[in-house]
Amino acid sequence: MSGHSKWAKIKHKKGKTDIAKGKIFSKLIREITTAARIGGGDLSANPRLLTVIESARAVNMPADNIERAIKKGTGELPGVAYEEVEYEGYGPAGVAMIVRALTDNKNRTTADVRHTFEKYGGNLGATGSVAWQFHPKGIISIAKGSVDEDKILAVALESGADDVRNEADSILIITPPESFSTVKDRLKEEKIEWASAEFTKLPQTTLPLDEKNAQKVLKLYEALEELDEVSQVYANFDIADELMEKLTSNV
């Protein structure tokens, strides 16, 4: 979990800068277009599309941008067809990593991802080399203190969640992919608001890192996320809270 929840804090701090660069918008447009192409433009029948649109609205993406991206995905407007690609590899200290990308040029993206791994002390592996260490999940984050924690636990487990985890400043609901929408619907019914909700891959076990290796891994992680075609990076690292705060205080 640490590789997900703790990195989310870094991304939150980087958020305003990324929005200013337009990087978040371009990545979300790729996601919306792809989700609409695969599952259609009906939000009620396409939970993946609904989830991405909720993320887009959370960063104040204009409604016109969202609508155009959906229409490009469904073919109502001309647009680029993005291919979903996953890369597997190892970072410093043997940290297992999966890089998910949406690209219109697989050869270019493969070269960029390979170069980034090598530049920051990692190496790109073969398909299947690390995927077995991760499970697909839905994850919903609720700000701690916004709702009674016992109520969150009851609603989540009754609606099909696998687990509810208590983090430093949030409550994380972990769901199987097929229960993700059901849990979100129940939370809405109970008027429980969440800070974020997304499909992800969680590691079965995590690898604790000391300061030296943590610095190296975070540099690689950030560099991969900065690539235009990369939409998500999953990793099995664990960094102690105090060390993470020290390393990200200037982010």
C-alpha positions in Angstrom: 0.0 0.0 0.0 2.8 2.4 0.8 3.9 2.6 -2.8 0.4 3.9 -3.6 -0.8 6.0 -0.8 2.5 7.7 0.0 3.2 8.6 -3.6 -0.3 10.0 -3.8 0.8 12.6 -1.3 3.6 13.7 -3.6 1.3 13.9 -6.5 -1.1 16.1 -4.5 1.7 18.5 -3.7 2.7 18.5 -7.4 -0.8 18.9 -8.6 -1.0 22.7 -9.0 2.3 22.7 -11.0 1.2 19.9 -13.2 -2.2 21.6 -13.9 -0.4 24.8 -14.8 1.7 22.8 -17.3 -1.4 21.2 -18.8 0.2 17.8 -18.2 -2.7 16.5 -16.1 -5.3 17.6 -18.7 -3.5 15.9 -21.6 -3.1 12.6 -19.6 -6.8 12.7 -18.6 -7.9 13.4 -22.1 -6.0 10.2 -23.3 -7.7 8.3 -20.5 -11.2 9.6 -21.4 -10.8 8.9 -25.1 -9.5 5.4 -24.5 -12.2 4.5 -21.9 -14.9 5.8 -24.3 -13.4 3.8 -27.2 -13.4 0.6 -25.2 -16.6 0.9 -23.3 -18.7 3.5 -25.1 -19.8 6.9 -24.0 -22.7 5.9 -21.6 -21.4 6.7 -18.1 -24.0 4.4 -16.5 -22.6 1.5 -18.4 -18.9 2.4 -18.4 -17.5 2.6 -14.8 -14.0 3.2 -16.1 -15.1 6.3 -18.1 -17.1 7.6 -15.1 -14.1 7.3 -12.8 -11.8 9.1 -15.2 -14.4 11.9 -15.7 -14.7 12.3 -11.9 -10.9 12.7 -11.8 -11.1 15.3 -14.6 -13.8 17.3 -12.8 -11.8 17.2 -9.6 -9.0 19.2 -11.3 -11.5 21.5 -13.0 -11.2 20.3 -16.5 -13.7 22.3 -18.7 -16.8 20.3 -19.6 -16.2 21.0 -23.3 -12.8 19.3 -23.1 -14.4 16.2 -21.5 -17.2 16.1 -24.1 -14.8 16.3 -27.0 -12.6 13.6 -25.6 -15.6 11.3 -25.2 -16.7 11.9 -28.8 -13.3 11.3 -30.1 -13.3 7.9 -28.3 -16.7 6.9 -29.6 -15.9 8.1 -33.1 -18.3 11.0 -33.3 -15.2 13.3 -33.8 -11.9 12.5 -35.5 -9.1 11.7 -33.1 -6.1 9.6 -32.3 -6.6 6.0 -31.3 -4.4 5.2 -28.2 -3.0 1.8 -27.5 -2.8 0.6 -23.9 0.6 -0.8 -23.0 2.0 -2.1 -19.8 5.8 -2.3 -19.1 7.4 -4.3 -16.3 10.7 -3.8 -14.7 12.8 -3.3 -11.6 14.0 -0.1 -10.0 16.9 0.5 -7.6 17.1 -2.0 -4.7 15.0 -4.5 -6.7 11.7 -2.6 -6.4 9.2 -4.2 -8.8 7.4 -1.7 -11.1 4.6 -1.7 -13.6 4.3 1.3 -16.0 0.9 1.7 -17.7 0.9 3.9 -20.9 -1.5 5.1 -23.5 0.3 5.8 -26.7 -0.1 6.3 -30.5 3.5 5.2 -31.1 4.5 2.1 -29.1 8.1 2.1 -30.4 8.7 5.7 -29.2 7.1 5.0 -25.8 9.0 1.8 -25.3 12.3 3.6 -26.0 11.3 6.4 -23.6 10.4 4.0 -20.8 13.5 1.9 -21.3 15.8 5.0 -21.3 14.1 6.3 -18.1 14.6 3.0 -16.3 18.3 2.8 -17.3 19.0 6.5 -16.5 17.7 6.1 -12.9 19.3 2.8 -12.0 16.6 0.4 -13.1 16.0 -2.0 -15.9 13.0 -2.9 -18.1 12.0 -6.5 -17.8 10.1 -9.0 -19.9 6.3 -9.3 -19.9 5.3 -11.2 -16.8 8.5 -10.6 -14.9 6.8 -8.6 -12.1 3.0 -8.6 -12.9 2.5 -11.6 -10.6 3.4 -9.5 -7.6 0.4 -7.2 -8.1 -3.4 -7.5 -7.9 -5.9 -5.2 -9.7 -8.0 -3.3 -7.2 -10.2 -0.3 -6.8 -9.1 2.2 -4.2 -11.3 5.0 -2.7 -9.7 7.6 -0.4 -11.8 9.5 2.2 -10.4 12.3 4.2 -10.0 11.3 7.8 -12.4 13.1 10.2 -15.0 13.9 7.5 -17.2 10.9 8.3 -17.4 8.5 11.3 -14.9 5.8 10.6 -17.2 3.0 11.9 -19.8 4.1 9.4 -17.3 4.0 6.5 -16.2 0.5 7.6 -19.8 -0.8 7.7 -20.9 0.7 4.4 -17.7 -0.4 2.6 -17.8 -4.0 3.8 -21.5 -4.4 3.3 -21.2 -3.3 -0.3 -18.4 -5.7 -1.3 -15.1 -4.0 -0.3 -12.1 -6.3 0.5 -10.6 -4.1 3.2 -10.7 -0.7 4.9 -7.3 0.8 5.9 -6.5 3.6 8.3 -3.8 5.8 7.0 -2.3 8.9 8.6 -4.7 11.4 7.1 -7.2 9.3 5.1 -9.3 6.1 5.2 -8.7 3.9 2.2 -11.3 1.5 0.9 -9.9 -1.4 -1.1 -12.3 -3.2 -3.5 -12.2 -5.9 -6.1 -12.6 -4.3 -9.6 -16.1 -5.8 -10.0 -17.3 -4.2 -6.7 -15.8 -0.7 -7.3 -18.9 0.9 -8.7 -21.2 -0.7 -6.2 -19.1 0.6 -3.3 -19.1 4.1 -4.8 -22.8 4.0 -5.3 -23.4 3.1 -1.6 -21.1 5.8 -0.4 -23.1 8.3 -2.5 -26.4 7.0 -1.0 -24.9 7.5 2.5 -23.7 11.0 1.5 -20.1 10.0 2.1 -17.7 12.0 -0.1 -14.4 10.7 -1.2 -11.2 12.6 -2.1 -10.2 10.2 -4.9 -11.3 7.0 -6.5 -9.4 4.9 -9.1 -8.5 1.5 -10.4 -5.0 0.5 -9.5 -2.7 -2.4 -8.9 -1.6 -3.1 -5.4 1.5 -5.2 -4.5 1.1 -8.4 -2.5 4.1 -7.4 -0.4 6.2 -4.3 -0.1 9.9 -3.7 0.0 11.2 -1.4 2.8 13.7 1.2 1.6 16.4 3.1 3.5 17.0 6.8 2.7 19.6 6.2 0.0 17.5 3.7 -2.0 14.3 5.7 -1.3 15.8 8.7 -3.0 16.8 6.7 -6.0 13.4 5.0 -6.3 11.4 8.2 -6.0 13.5 9.9 -8.7 12.8 7.0 -11.1 9.1 7.0 -10.1 8.7 10.7 -10.7 10.6 10.5 -14.0 8.4 7.8 -15.3 5.2 9.7 -14.3 6.5 12.8 -16.1 6.5 10.9 -19.5 3.6 12.2 -21.5 2.3 8.8 -22.5 2.5 7.3 -19.0 -0.8 7.3 -17.1 0.1 5.3 -14.0 3.1 3.7 -12.3 2.7 0.9 -9.7 5.5 -0.2 -7.4 6.0 -2.3 -4.3 8.2 0.0 -2.2 7.7 0.9 1.4 9.1 4.1 2.9 8.7 5.0 6.6 6.4 8.0 7.2 9.1 10.2 8.7 11.5 9.5 5.9 8.8 10.1 3.2 8.0 13.5 4.8 11.7 14.4 4.8 12.2 13.4 1.2 9.1 15.1 -0.1 9.1 18.3 2.0 10.4 20.4 -0.9 8.2 18.8 -3.6 
